[in-house]
Amino acid sequence: MIIRYKKKRTRSLLIMIVLWFVLLIANLFFNEFNTWSQSIGIILPLLFITTYAYQYLNQYLTIENEMIYLNSPFSKKMELKEIKIIKKFAGEYILKSDEKELRIDTALIDQESLACLNEKLKSLN
């Protein structure tokens, strides 16, 4: 089961990519390439593109093989059978086991995926 990001989040990343590319192209046409700000103008769109690609390909959470994976560059995972406590506090799910803690921000999750996540977590209780 894949828990997806909100579409608004991915669209905003695409808008930022387009804006940075427009600024980069305008800067290259109207100025000489010799300042540090122009090199930042090249690096930032590339960072936004890699962030968008990673989030689009991996999404927010993956639940499979009785494991829950929080997809990020420093990914966290937890076995579903090890979860002892499930708290919902301030728009977050806090999943605790004896050794680990996993925080899931529900503000980042698409509504349909959030309903699936809620069902899965209810079945664990």
N, C-alpha and C positions, 0 to 999 in steps of 0.2 A: 504494500500500500504506500502510495506517495502522497505526502502532505505538501501542497503547493503554496508558493508565495501568493500574495494578493496581486492581481493584475495591475493595480495602481502603482505598486512598487516597481514592477518591471517596466511599465510605461515611463515612469519618471526617470529610470536609468537610461532608457532609449532617448528621451528628450535631452538629458544631460550630454549624451554622446553626440547628438546632432548639434547642440549648441557649441560644444567645445570644438567640433570640427569646423563649424562656420567661423568661429573666432580664429582658429588656426589658419584657415585659408585666407581670411581677410588680412590677418597679420602678415602672412607670407607675401601677399600681393602688394601691400602698401608699405611694408618696412623691409629693411635688409635683415637677413638672418645673422644677427651677431650679439644678441642679448640673452641673458639667462631666462628671462620671462618667456621667450619664444621656445626655448627647449622645454620649459614646464608645459607650455601649450601643446607640445607633442606628447609628453608623458601622460598628462591627465586624461586625454581621450583614450589612450591605450589602457590605462588603469580601469576606466569605466567599462570599456569593452570586455576586458577579462573578468571583471566583476559580474557583468550582465551574463556573459557566456557561462560562467561557473554556476550562477544562480539559476539560469534557465535549464541547464543540463542536469543539475543535481537536485534542485528544489530545496525546500526547507527541512523536511523530515522524511525518512524512509523507515517503514516498519516491515520487516520481512525476516523469516526464519527465527521467529521469537526474539528478535533484537529490534531496538529502536535506535536509529542513527540520526544525529543532528548534523546535517551536512554543512560544514564550514571548512575553511582551510585547515583548521586544527580540529578535525571532526571528533565528536564525542559519541560514544555508544553505550548502551545499557541493555542487559537481558531483561525481558519482560517478567520472567519468573523471579528475578531478584528484587523487584520493586516492592518495598515495604509500605511506603507512605506516598499518597498522591494528594498534594495541596493545591488549591487554586487561590492565588493571592495576587491582587493588583494586576490582573490581566495576564498572569503567568501561571502555567502549571509547573509545579516543583515536584519532580519525581525523585524519591530518595530510596537508596538501598543501604546496606550496611557500610559499604565503602564509598559509594559515589553519590553525586547529586547532579541532576540534569534539569535545566530550566528551559521551558518552552514558552516563547512569547506569542500569545494568541493574537496580538495586534498585527503580526506579519503574515498570518495564515488566511487563505481564501475561505469564504464562508462554507462552501461545500466540503472542503477538506477538513474544516474545523468540526463539522458535524460528524464526519467519519472518525476523527480523532477522539471526540467526546464519547462516541459509542465504544471505541476500542478501550479507552481508559475506564469506562463504566464496567466493561466486561472483566477488567482486572480486579475490581473491587469485589 
